[in-house]
Amino acid sequence: MSNLKPFDFSLFSDKHLIDLEAQVRQEVKRRRELARSYRELSEKGGPAYRNPNNSAETWTGKGRQPKWVRDALARGARLEDLAINPE
């Protein structure tokens, strides 16, 4: 379990709770699909990430991060923003 404090959902209407549940399920599904695509790419051994400024520069996601990855992350990019197949 996480360190999140319990939230009082009693203030939400049934409709709002149902909408929230749908949003949470959609986000969980998106993250699972993203993790699966990363896993499949890394199992294949091919590159998982590409430099958006120079398509010749790629990285498998294993080992030390290349400078272009570190620079992009320092500028606020997320690793999934650099993914070749982000789906």
Order of alpha helices (4+ residues) and beta strands (2+ residues): alpha-beta-beta-alpha
